[in-house]
Amino acid sequence: MSLPKEPRSWQKPGFFISTDKSLLSIPAINHAFGLDIIYWAQPVPDDVMQSIVDNSFCFGLYEIVTSHKDTTDASQQQQQEPTFQAEDLKQIGFARIVGDMVTFAYLTDLYVLPEYQGQGVGGWIIDCIGEMLEEMPYLRWAMLRTSMEKSRDAYVKRLGMAVLQSGEIENGPVMMGRKGRKGGP
């Protein structure tokens, strides 16, 4: 009734997505967090990043670097058992969900490296995330924050998200938050 404990994976020619945390590259995530395109995050010490990963439901997006294991039909985007080791893969994207994993899920840190954008893999990882969220029967809220119009449009189309309007408390609940000392813009 929550996000699964066992890893899930999806494959299409040349690319692989998995929720198997053992495949994630902490240095690759930290490197990406240091790029200007990832404006909301900064690199952190590897042990801190490992803790972030350990306490999140993570999706790794990979380019398959060993061609002998990529056997998926070009027209297929299907769930499969993990068939790769970390050395078979180059991490090119990432996303994570935080929350109680039953009623609340907050999607954050979704990225695809710039040189892989425009190949459909960003939309594909969003679709995989959507598939996982659809399997949560008690989900009350799935939330995220974005400041890019293109991203907003993708989340509306692929996840059914909507921009939450902020109102006055007299009219009901309001979305509230607090930026930490090291928060992004």
C-alpha positions in Angstrom: 0.0 0.0 0.0 3.1 2.2 -0.1 5.9 2.6 -2.5 7.5 -0.8 -3.0 10.5 -2.0 -1.0 11.8 -4.2 -3.9 13.5 -2.2 -6.8 11.5 -1.5 -9.9 13.1 -0.9 -13.3 12.2 0.2 -16.9 14.3 -0.1 -20.0 14.3 1.2 -23.5 17.0 1.1 -26.1 20.1 2.7 -24.7 18.6 3.8 -21.4 17.5 2.3 -18.1 15.6 3.6 -15.1 15.7 1.9 -11.7 14.6 2.5 -8.1 17.6 0.3 -7.0 19.6 2.6 -4.7 22.7 0.4 -5.1 23.0 1.6 -8.7 23.1 5.3 -7.8 26.3 7.2 -8.0 26.7 9.6 -5.2 29.6 11.4 -7.0 27.4 11.7 -10.1 24.5 13.2 -8.2 26.8 15.7 -6.4 28.5 16.6 -9.7 25.0 17.3 -11.2 24.1 19.4 -8.1 27.1 21.6 -8.9 25.9 22.4 -12.4 24.2 25.8 -13.1 21.2 24.1 -14.6 20.4 22.6 -11.2 19.7 25.9 -9.6 17.8 24.6 -6.5 20.6 22.4 -5.1 24.3 22.4 -4.3 26.7 19.5 -3.7 27.0 18.2 -0.2 29.6 15.9 1.4 29.2 12.3 0.1 28.1 11.0 3.5 25.3 13.6 3.6 24.2 12.8 0.0 24.2 9.1 1.0 21.9 9.9 3.9 19.6 11.9 1.6 19.5 8.9 -0.7 18.9 6.4 2.1 16.0 8.4 3.4 14.3 8.9 0.0 12.6 6.8 -2.6 15.0 7.3 -5.6 14.9 6.9 -9.3 18.1 6.7 -11.2 18.2 7.4 -15.0 21.1 5.8 -16.8 22.7 5.5 -20.2 23.5 1.8 -20.8 27.3 1.7 -21.6 27.5 -2.1 -22.3 25.5 -2.9 -25.4 25.3 -6.7 -24.9 22.7 -6.3 -22.1 20.3 -3.9 -23.9 17.7 -6.3 -25.3 14.5 -4.3 -25.1 12.4 -3.9 -28.4 12.6 -0.3 -29.6 8.8 0.1 -29.3 8.7 -1.1 -25.7 8.9 0.8 -22.5 8.3 -1.9 -20.0 9.0 -2.8 -16.4 11.7 -5.5 -16.1 13.8 -7.0 -13.4 17.1 -5.2 -12.9 19.7 -6.8 -15.2 22.6 -4.3 -14.8 25.4 -3.6 -12.5 26.6 -0.1 -11.7 29.6 -0.5 -14.1 27.2 -1.2 -17.0 25.5 2.2 -16.5 26.3 5.9 -16.6 24.0 8.0 -14.4 22.5 10.8 -16.4 19.5 11.7 -14.3 17.9 11.4 -10.9 14.7 12.0 -9.0 13.6 11.3 -5.5 10.4 11.2 -3.5 10.2 12.1 0.2 7.3 11.7 2.6 5.6 8.9 4.4 5.4 6.9 1.2 1.8 6.0 1.9 -0.3 9.3 2.0 2.1 12.0 1.1 4.8 12.1 -1.6 7.0 15.1 -2.4 8.9 14.9 -5.7 12.2 16.7 -5.7 15.6 16.9 -7.3 14.5 15.7 -10.7 17.1 16.3 -13.3 18.4 15.1 -16.6 22.0 16.1 -17.6 21.9 18.8 -20.3 23.6 16.7 -23.0 20.7 14.1 -22.7 17.8 16.5 -22.8 15.6 16.5 -25.9 15.8 12.7 -26.2 12.6 12.0 -24.4 14.2 10.6 -21.2 13.0 13.4 -19.0 9.4 12.7 -19.9 10.0 9.0 -19.5 11.3 9.3 -16.0 8.3 11.5 -15.1 6.0 8.7 -16.6 7.8 6.1 -14.4 7.3 8.3 -11.3 3.6 8.7 -12.3 3.3 4.9 -12.6 4.6 4.5 -9.0 2.3 7.2 -7.7 -0.7 5.6 -9.3 0.0 2.4 -7.3 -0.4 4.2 -4.0 -4.1 3.7 -3.1 -4.0 6.0 0.0 -2.0 8.8 -1.5 -3.5 12.1 -0.3 -1.0 14.5 -1.8 1.7 14.4 -4.4 3.5 17.7 -4.5 6.5 19.3 -6.1 7.9 22.8 -6.7 9.1 24.1 -10.0 9.9 27.5 -11.4 10.3 26.5 -15.1 7.4 26.8 -17.4 8.5 23.8 -19.5 8.7 21.6 -16.4 5.3 22.8 -15.1 3.7 21.9 -18.4 5.3 18.4 -18.3 4.1 17.8 -14.7 0.5 18.9 -15.7 0.5 16.7 -18.8 2.3 13.6 -17.4 1.4 13.6 -13.7 -1.9 15.5 -13.7 -0.4 18.1 -11.4 -1.9 21.5 -11.1 -0.5 24.8 -9.7 -1.8 25.2 -6.2 -3.3 28.6 -5.7 -2.5 30.3 -2.4 -5.5 31.9 -0.6 -6.4 33.4 2.6 -6.7 31.2 5.7 -10.4 32.3 6.2 -11.1 30.3 3.0 -9.5 27.1 4.1 -6.0 25.6 4.4 -3.1 27.4 2.9 0.2 26.0 1.6 3.0 27.1 3.9 6.7 26.5 4.0 10.0 27.8 5.4 13.2 28.1 3.5 16.2 26.8 5.4 19.5 28.7 5.8 20.9 26.9 2.7 17.7 26.9 0.7 17.8 27.7 -3.0 16.2 30.8 -4.7 
